[in-house]
Amino acid sequence: MAEAIQATAQTQYLPARKPTIYFIGMTTGKSSIMKVFPRWAEHLRLGDVAIQGIDCKWHDDPAVYRRAVEFIKSDPLSLGALVTTHKIDLLTACRDLFEHLDPYAQLMGEISCISKRGGQLRGHAKDPITSGLSLEAFLPGGHWRETGAEVFSIGAGGSSIAVTSYIMDRDRHGDNMPSRIIVSNRSQPRLAEIREIHHKIGSPVPVEYHHAPRPEDNDALMATLRPHSLVMNATGLGKDAPGSPLTGSGVFPDRGFAWDFNYRGDLLFLDQARAQQAGRRLHVEDGWVYFIHGWTRVVAEVFDVDIPTAGPAFDEISRIAREAR
């Protein structure tokens, strides 16, 4: 497997020698997908294909994103990419390079998937789909309606936008809605962006937006949650950067759900939740199922193949990933 490309504005990308999917992230070489994808490719009969990582810095220079996307667009055997961490920044820098953006990408101002069809470069925001599939995998049916629980999303980036937008979908969920959603973030601009997107959606749920530059701020917000509430680490802390958005003194809601969108790294948020798991009767969930759904939706789009989201065929995909991991 090729080493990840350390992307700069001057990077000289070599033309792909075989159909290739790219992974645009930060520490892509450490991801399980580098071992999982070849096994999936064999199982799905994709042929002689490859995966290549492209590592960008957090909130990188727009020229870095443009260089990568221009290469994928122009290179015949570069079929597309999964984008993580840089979903908003990349689209902001490269919007004019895309001939097609799906409705979620247009609404949310982010893309998690790049593909090609009929000579067009296409951008997709898959996270509202994949985060919903992942949430439904562990949250009991009718949970919000039956408990009156709340949601606390720590982080206001693409993943938080996706999952909160999914939760707010009244057409999908009817009256099964949380009683309140809290979003916190270390910087103000991201809070303004997510607030604007929620306004466009027309949230049927009261939403609070809090500037929380310190972990202690998140501890205080978490302390206000009702029992059975969901706390999500939608930051890069624990994977792209060490640490947690909480301190060791933060107390999770009784009988609540602690969901870390990460599955690799130091995973301090998960450690904090597991330390309270028995005493607070928590359900603790890492990002592995989110990883599976996130990647399978993108692979299906990039290679134009059908991959089920549930049932025996999906279970087999998951088994292959687990064993390769």
Contacts in CASP RR format, 6 or more apart in sequence:
PFRMAT RR
TARGET T0000
AUTHOR 0000-0000-0000
METHOD contacts of the structure
MODEL  1
MAEAIQATAQTQYLPARKPTIYFIGMTTGKSSIMKVFPRWAEHLRLGDVA
IQGIDCKWHDDPAVYRRAVEFIKSDPLSLGALVTTHKIDLLTACRDLFEH
LDPYAQLMGEISCISKRGGQLRGHAKDPITSGLSLEAFLPGGHWRETGAE
VFSIGAGGSSIAVTSYIMDRDRHGDNMPSRIIVSNRSQPRLAEIREIHHK
IGSPVPVEYHHAPRPEDNDALMATLRPHSLVMNATGLGKDAPGSPLTGSG
VFPDRGFAWDFNYRGDLLFLDQARAQQAGRRLHVEDGWVYFIHGWTRVVA
EVFDVDIPTAGPAFDEISRIAREAR
1 34 0 8 1.000
1 38 0 8 1.000
1 51 0 8 1.000
2 50 0 8 1.000
2 52 0 8 1.000
2 53 0 8 1.000
3 29 0 8 1.000
4 23 0 8 1.000
4 27 0 8 1.000
4 28 0 8 1.000
4 29 0 8 1.000
4 52 0 8 1.000
4 53 0 8 1.000
4 54 0 8 1.000
4 55 0 8 1.000
5 11 0 8 1.000
5 13 0 8 1.000
5 52 0 8 1.000
5 53 0 8 1.000
5 54 0 8 1.000
5 55 0 8 1.000
6 55 0 8 1.000
7 54 0 8 1.000
7 55 0 8 1.000
7 56 0 8 1.000
7 60 0 8 1.000
7 64 0 8 1.000
7 67 0 8 1.000
7 68 0 8 1.000
8 64 0 8 1.000
8 67 0 8 1.000
9 61 0 8 1.000
9 63 0 8 1.000
9 64 0 8 1.000
9 67 0 8 1.000
10 67 0 8 1.000
11 64 0 8 1.000
11 67 0 8 1.000
11 68 0 8 1.000
13 67 0 8 1.000
13 68 0 8 1.000
13 71 0 8 1.000
13 75 0 8 1.000
15 75 0 8 1.000
15 76 0 8 1.000
15 77 0 8 1.000
15 78 0 8 1.000
16 50 0 8 1.000
16 52 0 8 1.000
16 75 0 8 1.000
16 76 0 8 1.000
16 77 0 8 1.000
16 78 0 8 1.000
17 50 0 8 1.000
17 77 0 8 1.000
18 48 0 8 1.000
18 49 0 8 1.000
18 50 0 8 1.000
18 77 0 8 1.000
19 46 0 8 1.000
19 47 0 8 1.000
19 48 0 8 1.000
19 49 0 8 1.000
19 50 0 8 1.000
19 77 0 8 1.000
19 79 0 8 1.000
19 303 0 8 1.000
20 49 0 8 1.000
20 50 0 8 1.000
20 51 0 8 1.000
20 52 0 8 1.000
20 77 0 8 1.000
20 78 0 8 1.000
20 79 0 8 1.000
20 80 0 8 1.000
21 37 0 8 1.000
21 49 0 8 1.000
21 50 0 8 1.000
21 51 0 8 1.000
21 52 0 8 1.000
21 79 0 8 1.000
21 80 0 8 1.000
21 81 0 8 1.000
21 82 0 8 1.000
21 298 0 8 1.000
21 299 0 8 1.000
21 302 0 8 1.000
21 303 0 8 1.000
22 51 0 8 1.000
22 52 0 8 1.000
22 53 0 8 1.000
22 54 0 8 1.000
22 68 0 8 1.000
22 72 0 8 1.000
22 78 0 8 1.000
22 80 0 8 1.000
22 81 0 8 1.000
22 82 0 8 1.000
22 114 0 8 1.000
23 31 0 8 1.000
23 33 0 8 1.000
23 51 0 8 1.000
23 52 0 8 1.000
23 53 0 8 1.000
23 54 0 8 1.000
23 81 0 8 1.000
23 82 0 8 1.000
23 84 0 8 1.000
24 53 0 8 1.000
24 54 0 8 1.000
24 56 0 8 1.000
24 68 0 8 1.000
24 81 0 8 1.000
24 82 0 8 1.000
24 83 0 8 1.000
24 84 0 8 1.000
24 86 0 8 1.000
24 90 0 8 1.000
25 53 0 8 1.000
25 54 0 8 1.000
25 55 0 8 1.000
25 56 0 8 1.000
25 83 0 8 1.000
25 84 0 8 1.000
25 85 0 8 1.000
25 86 0 8 1.000
26 55 0 8 1.000
26 56 0 8 1.000
26 57 0 8 1.000
26 58 0 8 1.000
26 84 0 8 1.000
26 85 0 8 1.000
26 240 0 8 1.000
27 55 0 8 1.000
27 239 0 8 1.000
27 240 0 8 1.000
28 34 0 8 1.000
28 53 0 8 1.000
28 54 0 8 1.000
28 55 0 8 1.000
29 53 0 8 1.000
29 55 0 8 1.000
30 264 0 8 1.000
30 265 0 8 1.000
31 264 0 8 1.000
32 263 0 8 1.000
32 264 0 8 1.000
32 291 0 8 1.000
32 321 0 8 1.000
32 324 0 8 1.000
32 325 0 8 1.000
33 51 0 8 1.000
33 82 0 8 1.000
33 291 0 8 1.000
33 295 0 8 1.000
34 51 0 8 1.000
34 53 0 8 1.000
35 324 0 8 1.000
35 325 0 8 1.000
36 295 0 8 1.000
36 320 0 8 1.000
36 321 0 8 1.000
36 324 0 8 1.000
36 325 0 8 1.000
37 51 0 8 1.000
37 295 0 8 1.000
37 299 0 8 1.000
38 51 0 8 1.000
38 324 0 8 1.000
39 320 0 8 1.000
39 321 0 8 1.000
39 323 0 8 1.000
39 324 0 8 1.000
40 46 0 8 1.000
40 296 0 8 1.000
40 299 0 8 1.000
40 317 0 8 1.000
40 320 0 8 1.000
40 321 0 8 1.000
41 47 0 8 1.000
41 49 0 8 1.000
43 316 0 8 1.000
43 317 0 8 1.000
43 320 0 8 1.000
44 299 0 8 1.000
44 303 0 8 1.000
44 305 0 8 1.000
44 307 0 8 1.000
46 303 0 8 1.000
46 305 0 8 1.000
49 303 0 8 1.000
54 68 0 8 1.000
54 81 0 8 1.000
56 64 0 8 1.000
56 65 0 8 1.000
56 68 0 8 1.000
56 85 0 8 1.000
56 86 0 8 1.000
57 64 0 8 1.000
58 85 0 8 1.000
58 240 0 8 1.000
58 241 0 8 1.000
59 89 0 8 1.000
60 86 0 8 1.000
60 89 0 8 1.000
62 89 0 8 1.000
62 92 0 8 1.000
62 93 0 8 1.000
62 94 0 8 1.000
63 93 0 8 1.000
65 86 0 8 1.000
65 89 0 8 1.000
65 90 0 8 1.000
65 93 0 8 1.000
65 94 0 8 1.000
66 93 0 8 1.000
66 94 0 8 1.000
66 97 0 8 1.000
69 90 0 8 1.000
69 94 0 8 1.000
69 97 0 8 1.000
69 114 0 8 1.000
69 121 0 8 1.000
70 97 0 8 1.000
71 78 0 8 1.000
72 78 0 8 1.000
72 80 0 8 1.000
72 81 0 8 1.000
72 114 0 8 1.000
72 121 0 8 1.000
73 97 0 8 1.000
73 116 0 8 1.000
73 121 0 8 1.000
79 115 0 8 1.000
79 116 0 8 1.000
79 302 0 8 1.000
79 303 0 8 1.000
80 113 0 8 1.000
80 114 0 8 1.000
80 115 0 8 1.000
80 116 0 8 1.000
80 302 0 8 1.000
81 113 0 8 1.000
81 114 0 8 1.000
81 298 0 8 1.000
81 302 0 8 1.000
82 112 0 8 1.000
82 113 0 8 1.000
82 294 0 8 1.000
82 295 0 8 1.000
82 298 0 8 1.000
82 302 0 8 1.000
83 90 0 8 1.000
83 111 0 8 1.000
83 112 0 8 1.000
83 113 0 8 1.000
83 114 0 8 1.000
84 112 0 8 1.000
85 236 0 8 1.000
85 240 0 8 1.000
87 110 0 8 1.000
87 111 0 8 1.000
87 112 0 8 1.000
87 125 0 8 1.000
87 127 0 8 1.000
87 157 0 8 1.000
87 158 0 8 1.000
88 109 0 8 1.000
88 110 0 8 1.000
88 157 0 8 1.000
88 158 0 8 1.000
88 193 0 8 1.000
90 111 0 8 1.000
91 98 0 8 1.000
91 101 0 8 1.000
91 105 0 8 1.000
91 109 0 8 1.000
91 110 0 8 1.000
91 111 0 8 1.000
91 123 0 8 1.000
92 109 0 8 1.000
95 101 0 8 1.000
97 121 0 8 1.000
98 111 0 8 1.000
98 121 0 8 1.000
98 122 0 8 1.000
98 123 0 8 1.000
99 119 0 8 1.000
99 120 0 8 1.000
99 121 0 8 1.000
99 122 0 8 1.000
100 117 0 8 1.000
100 120 0 8 1.000
100 121 0 8 1.000
100 122 0 8 1.000
100 123 0 8 1.000
101 111 0 8 1.000
101 122 0 8 1.000
101 123 0 8 1.000
101 124 0 8 1.000
102 122 0 8 1.000
102 123 0 8 1.000
102 124 0 8 1.000
102 125 0 8 1.000
104 124 0 8 1.000
104 125 0 8 1.000
104 126 0 8 1.000
104 127 0 8 1.000
104 128 0 8 1.000
105 111 0 8 1.000
105 123 0 8 1.000
105 124 0 8 1.000
105 125 0 8 1.000
107 125 0 8 1.000
107 165 0 8 1.000
107 197 0 8 1.000
107 200 0 8 1.000
107 201 0 8 1.000
108 125 0 8 1.000
108 128 0 8 1.000
108 158 0 8 1.000
108 161 0 8 1.000
108 162 0 8 1.000
108 165 0 8 1.000
108 197 0 8 1.000
109 125 0 8 1.000
109 197 0 8 1.000
110 125 0 8 1.000
110 127 0 8 1.000
110 158 0 8 1.000
110 161 0 8 1.000
111 123 0 8 1.000
111 124 0 8 1.000
111 125 0 8 1.000
112 124 0 8 1.000
112 125 0 8 1.000
112 126 0 8 1.000
112 127 0 8 1.000
112 294 0 8 1.000
112 298 0 8 1.000
113 123 0 8 1.000
113 124 0 8 1.000
113 125 0 8 1.000
113 126 0 8 1.000
113 297 0 8 1.000
113 298 0 8 1.000
113 301 0 8 1.000
113 302 0 8 1.000
114 121 0 8 1.000
114 122 0 8 1.000
114 123 0 8 1.000
114 124 0 8 1.000
114 302 0 8 1.000
115 122 0 8 1.000
115 123 0 8 1.000
115 124 0 8 1.000
115 301 0 8 1.000
115 302 0 8 1.000
116 122 0 8 1.000
117 304 0 8 1.000
124 301 0 8 1.000
125 162 0 8 1.000
126 294 0 8 1.000
126 297 0 8 1.000
126 298 0 8 1.000
126 301 0 8 1.000
127 158 0 8 1.000
127 159 0 8 1.000
127 161 0 8 1.000
127 162 0 8 1.000
127 163 0 8 1.000
127 294 0 8 1.000
128 162 0 8 1.000
128 163 0 8 1.000
128 165 0 8 1.000
128 166 0 8 1.000
129 293 0 8 1.000
129 297 0 8 1.000
130 162 0 8 1.000
130 290 0 8 1.000
130 293 0 8 1.000
130 294 0 8 1.000
130 297 0 8 1.000
131 159 0 8 1.000
131 162 0 8 1.000
131 163 0 8 1.000
131 166 0 8 1.000
131 290 0 8 1.000
132 163 0 8 1.000
132 166 0 8 1.000
133 289 0 8 1.000
133 293 0 8 1.000
133 309 0 8 1.000
134 287 0 8 1.000
134 289 0 8 1.000
134 290 0 8 1.000
134 293 0 8 1.000
135 163 0 8 1.000
135 166 0 8 1.000
135 167 0 8 1.000
135 259 0 8 1.000
137 289 0 8 1.000
138 257 0 8 1.000
138 259 0 8 1.000
138 283 0 8 1.000
138 285 0 8 1.000
138 289 0 8 1.000
139 230 0 8 1.000
139 257 0 8 1.000
140 146 0 8 1.000
141 176 0 8 1.000
142 176 0 8 1.000
143 149 0 8 1.000
143 176 0 8 1.000
143 228 0 8 1.000
144 173 0 8 1.000
144 176 0 8 1.000
144 177 0 8 1.000
144 178 0 8 1.000
144 179 0 8 1.000
145 175 0 8 1.000
145 176 0 8 1.000
145 177 0 8 1.000
147 226 0 8 1.000
147 227 0 8 1.000
147 228 0 8 1.000
148 178 0 8 1.000
148 179 0 8 1.000
148 226 0 8 1.000
148 228 0 8 1.000
149 178 0 8 1.000
149 179 0 8 1.000
149 225 0 8 1.000
149 226 0 8 1.000
149 227 0 8 1.000
149 228 0 8 1.000
149 229 0 8 1.000
149 230 0 8 1.000
149 253 0 8 1.000
149 256 0 8 1.000
150 178 0 8 1.000
150 179 0 8 1.000
150 180 0 8 1.000
150 181 0 8 1.000
150 182 0 8 1.000
150 225 0 8 1.000
150 226 0 8 1.000
150 229 0 8 1.000
150 230 0 8 1.000
151 164 0 8 1.000
151 167 0 8 1.000
151 178 0 8 1.000
151 180 0 8 1.000
151 181 0 8 1.000
151 182 0 8 1.000
151 229 0 8 1.000
151 230 0 8 1.000
151 232 0 8 1.000
152 181 0 8 1.000
152 182 0 8 1.000
152 184 0 8 1.000
152 221 0 8 1.000
152 222 0 8 1.000
152 225 0 8 1.000
152 229 0 8 1.000
152 230 0 8 1.000
152 231 0 8 1.000
152 232 0 8 1.000
153 160 0 8 1.000
153 163 0 8 1.000
153 164 0 8 1.000
153 181 0 8 1.000
153 182 0 8 1.000
153 183 0 8 1.000
153 184 0 8 1.000
153 232 0 8 1.000
153 234 0 8 1.000
154 184 0 8 1.000
154 212 0 8 1.000
154 218 0 8 1.000
154 231 0 8 1.000
154 232 0 8 1.000
154 233 0 8 1.000
154 234 0 8 1.000
154 235 0 8 1.000
154 245 0 8 1.000
154 246 0 8 1.000
155 183 0 8 1.000
155 184 0 8 1.000
155 185 0 8 1.000
155 186 0 8 1.000
155 190 0 8 1.000
155 234 0 8 1.000
155 235 0 8 1.000
155 245 0 8 1.000
156 183 0 8 1.000
156 184 0 8 1.000
156 185 0 8 1.000
156 190 0 8 1.000
156 191 0 8 1.000
156 193 0 8 1.000
156 194 0 8 1.000
156 209 0 8 1.000
156 234 0 8 1.000
157 185 0 8 1.000
157 190 0 8 1.000
157 193 0 8 1.000
157 194 0 8 1.000
157 234 0 8 1.000
158 234 0 8 1.000
159 234 0 8 1.000
159 261 0 8 1.000
160 183 0 8 1.000
160 194 0 8 1.000
160 232 0 8 1.000
160 234 0 8 1.000
161 193 0 8 1.000
161 194 0 8 1.000
161 197 0 8 1.000
163 232 0 8 1.000
163 234 0 8 1.000
164 181 0 8 1.000
164 183 0 8 1.000
164 194 0 8 1.000
164 198 0 8 1.000
164 207 0 8 1.000
165 197 0 8 1.000
165 198 0 8 1.000
165 201 0 8 1.000
166 172 0 8 1.000
167 173 0 8 1.000
167 177 0 8 1.000
167 178 0 8 1.000
167 181 0 8 1.000
167 205 0 8 1.000
168 177 0 8 1.000
168 181 0 8 1.000
168 198 0 8 1.000
168 201 0 8 1.000
168 202 0 8 1.000
168 203 0 8 1.000
168 204 0 8 1.000
168 205 0 8 1.000
170 177 0 8 1.000
170 204 0 8 1.000
177 204 0 8 1.000
177 205 0 8 1.000
178 205 0 8 1.000
178 229 0 8 1.000
178 230 0 8 1.000
179 205 0 8 1.000
179 206 0 8 1.000
179 226 0 8 1.000
180 205 0 8 1.000
180 206 0 8 1.000
180 207 0 8 1.000
180 208 0 8 1.000
181 203 0 8 1.000
181 205 0 8 1.000
181 206 0 8 1.000
181 207 0 8 1.000
181 208 0 8 1.000
182 207 0 8 1.000
182 208 0 8 1.000
182 210 0 8 1.000
182 221 0 8 1.000
182 224 0 8 1.000
182 225 0 8 1.000
183 191 0 8 1.000
183 194 0 8 1.000
183 207 0 8 1.000
183 208 0 8 1.000
183 209 0 8 1.000
183 210 0 8 1.000
184 209 0 8 1.000
184 210 0 8 1.000
184 211 0 8 1.000
184 212 0 8 1.000
184 217 0 8 1.000
184 218 0 8 1.000
184 221 0 8 1.000
184 245 0 8 1.000
185 191 0 8 1.000
185 194 0 8 1.000
185 209 0 8 1.000
185 210 0 8 1.000
185 211 0 8 1.000
185 212 0 8 1.000
186 211 0 8 1.000
186 212 0 8 1.000
186 213 0 8 1.000
187 211 0 8 1.000
187 213 0 8 1.000
188 211 0 8 1.000
191 209 0 8 1.000
191 210 0 8 1.000
191 211 0 8 1.000
194 209 0 8 1.000
195 207 0 8 1.000
195 209 0 8 1.000
198 207 0 8 1.000
210 217 0 8 1.000
210 221 0 8 1.000
211 217 0 8 1.000
212 218 0 8 1.000
212 221 0 8 1.000
212 245 0 8 1.000
215 244 0 8 1.000
215 245 0 8 1.000
215 246 0 8 1.000
215 247 0 8 1.000
216 247 0 8 1.000
218 245 0 8 1.000
218 246 0 8 1.000
219 246 0 8 1.000
219 247 0 8 1.000
219 249 0 8 1.000
219 250 0 8 1.000
219 251 0 8 1.000
222 231 0 8 1.000
222 246 0 8 1.000
222 250 0 8 1.000
222 251 0 8 1.000
222 252 0 8 1.000
222 253 0 8 1.000
223 250 0 8 1.000
223 251 0 8 1.000
225 231 0 8 1.000
225 253 0 8 1.000
226 253 0 8 1.000
227 253 0 8 1.000
227 254 0 8 1.000
227 255 0 8 1.000
227 256 0 8 1.000
228 253 0 8 1.000
228 254 0 8 1.000
228 255 0 8 1.000
228 256 0 8 1.000
228 257 0 8 1.000
229 253 0 8 1.000
229 256 0 8 1.000
229 257 0 8 1.000
230 256 0 8 1.000
230 257 0 8 1.000
230 259 0 8 1.000
231 252 0 8 1.000
231 253 0 8 1.000
231 256 0 8 1.000
231 257 0 8 1.000
231 258 0 8 1.000
231 259 0 8 1.000
231 273 0 8 1.000
232 259 0 8 1.000
232 260 0 8 1.000
232 261 0 8 1.000
233 244 0 8 1.000
233 245 0 8 1.000
233 259 0 8 1.000
233 260 0 8 1.000
233 261 0 8 1.000
233 262 0 8 1.000
233 269 0 8 1.000
234 261 0 8 1.000
235 245 0 8 1.000
236 261 0 8 1.000
236 262 0 8 1.000
237 243 0 8 1.000
237 244 0 8 1.000
237 245 0 8 1.000
237 268 0 8 1.000
237 269 0 8 1.000
238 244 0 8 1.000
238 260 0 8 1.000
238 262 0 8 1.000
238 265 0 8 1.000
238 266 0 8 1.000
238 267 0 8 1.000
238 268 0 8 1.000
238 269 0 8 1.000
239 262 0 8 1.000
239 264 0 8 1.000
239 265 0 8 1.000
239 267 0 8 1.000
242 266 0 8 1.000
242 268 0 8 1.000
243 266 0 8 1.000
243 268 0 8 1.000
243 269 0 8 1.000
244 268 0 8 1.000
244 269 0 8 1.000
244 272 0 8 1.000
245 269 0 8 1.000
246 269 0 8 1.000
246 272 0 8 1.000
248 272 0 8 1.000
250 272 0 8 1.000
251 276 0 8 1.000
251 280 0 8 1.000
252 258 0 8 1.000
252 273 0 8 1.000
252 276 0 8 1.000
252 280 0 8 1.000
252 282 0 8 1.000
253 280 0 8 1.000
254 280 0 8 1.000
254 281 0 8 1.000
255 280 0 8 1.000
255 281 0 8 1.000
255 282 0 8 1.000
256 280 0 8 1.000
256 281 0 8 1.000
256 282 0 8 1.000
256 283 0 8 1.000
257 282 0 8 1.000
257 283 0 8 1.000
257 284 0 8 1.000
257 285 0 8 1.000
258 269 0 8 1.000
258 270 0 8 1.000
258 273 0 8 1.000
258 282 0 8 1.000
258 283 0 8 1.000
258 284 0 8 1.000
258 285 0 8 1.000
259 285 0 8 1.000
259 287 0 8 1.000
260 267 0 8 1.000
260 269 0 8 1.000
260 270 0 8 1.000
260 273 0 8 1.000
260 285 0 8 1.000
260 286 0 8 1.000
260 287 0 8 1.000
261 287 0 8 1.000
261 290 0 8 1.000
262 269 0 8 1.000
262 270 0 8 1.000
262 286 0 8 1.000
262 287 0 8 1.000
263 286 0 8 1.000
263 287 0 8 1.000
263 288 0 8 1.000
263 290 0 8 1.000
263 291 0 8 1.000
267 286 0 8 1.000
270 284 0 8 1.000
270 286 0 8 1.000
273 282 0 8 1.000
273 284 0 8 1.000
274 284 0 8 1.000
276 282 0 8 1.000
277 284 0 8 1.000
291 321 0 8 1.000
292 317 0 8 1.000
292 318 0 8 1.000
292 321 0 8 1.000
293 309 0 8 1.000
296 307 0 8 1.000
296 309 0 8 1.000
296 314 0 8 1.000
296 317 0 8 1.000
297 307 0 8 1.000
297 309 0 8 1.000
299 305 0 8 1.000
299 307 0 8 1.000
300 306 0 8 1.000
300 307 0 8 1.000
307 313 0 8 1.000
307 314 0 8 1.000
307 317 0 8 1.000
308 314 0 8 1.000
308 317 0 8 1.000
END
